[in-house]
Amino acid sequence: MRAQGLWALAWRRLRADRVAMVSLAVVLAFLLMVVLSASGLIVADWEQEVGVSYAPPGFAATPAAGTTVTPAAPAAPPQALPDNVFDPIADDIRALRAQLAARQGHGGAAADAVEMYGVVDPLADDLAALRAQAGEGQGGVVAGGGRRATLPFGADKWGHDIIRKTIKGGETSIVVGVVAALLAVGLGTLFGALSGYCGGVVDDLFNWFYSIFTAIPSVLMILAVAAVLQQKGVLTMVLILGLTGWTGPYRLIRAEYIKHKTREYVLAADAIGASHWRRMFGHIFPNVSHVALVQMSILVVGFIKAEVILSFLGFGVPVGVVSWGSMLNEAQNELILGRWWQLTAAAIAMALLVTAFSLFTDALRDALDPKVKQ
């Protein structure tokens, strides 16, 4: 019977861990959400203003969507609202025009009335359009433009549905966090493997680059790269974070390769004629891949947080693009007004993804660790 390989054994160990499988399902659900959002199959209309400004969540004690908003019932019947709630003196202007027309008579009164109408009420056409949009009702005012007074997860100050905005923001944040972490871990692993395995001049060269990058504080390095690129966007943030975050994986992978390159299984591979590239990535890397996975988990979490910082400093997503970072940035001012739902939605989505991803990568690290025997 043929013995199972490293990856087959790791998958068997992983399937036995229920927490790992549940975490994998959550991560895959988020990734599927990103694909569907990017393709436009879901939340393509997230910018549609479906609710009133700062519409509270549906479970709050507010009137139902589309119903008439009326004051509390007083002892006496409520007085009817004026014809135009946007222009409370419209009735007085109309009466004034009627008096002027009666004084001047009907001959030539039309021109005078039009002239007076233009002088006294220059915004009449705009107010008429607002009345049509507002949908005046007898005894109350319905939410204007078909906007809803409440939404299941609330709305922001522009009336955007928070749940749709959170899904669309997750597309940006997850792409930035995962792709930038893949870039950083890929560069760190490649540089660390070359440095640790080859040694000599190659090791000195990569250590020189490593010393330069680590001598500069990470925040200043990120801002320096952002200033050089001088362009906002998802690709820019991926490059900024990926090109500045490879130093941690490099240091750990280099140390592992220095330790493993003299092991018996590597010397045996050399004896049977395996190439240097095959020894580096076919024999050594599977035995140190758990280190790269741990770094991947840490960097995804850190890069999602870094996207928040970049958006706050003005180097993040451009205007018109939403992310969890931009949502948290907006929520700072909303909390002062007691509008907590945007912060809650973004924070819960971020915490759920980060927790699931961390648990899954921890389980995958244990499954790939050759020291763990099951």
TASUL-V409632 format. One record per run of one state. SS is the DSSP state (helix for helix, strand for strand, loop for the rest). FROM is the first residue (numbers start at 0). TO is the last residue. Records with the same first field share a line. If there is no record, write none. Layout:
BEGIN
SS: FROM-TO / FROM-TO
END
This chain:
BEGIN
loop: 0-4 / 15-16 / 39-47 / 49-49 / 57-66 / 69-88 / 104-107 / 120-122 / 134-134 / 137-138 / 142-142 / 146-146 / 151-153 / 155-158 / 198-198 / 215-216 / 229-232 / 244-244 / 260-262 / 271-274 / 313-322 / 336-339 / 368-373
helix: 5-14 / 17-38 / 89-103 / 108-119 / 123-133 / 143-145 / 161-197 / 199-214 / 217-228 / 233-243 / 245-259 / 263-270 / 275-312 / 323-335 / 340-367
strand: 48-48 / 50-56 / 67-68 / 135-136 / 139-141 / 147-150 / 154-154 / 159-160
END
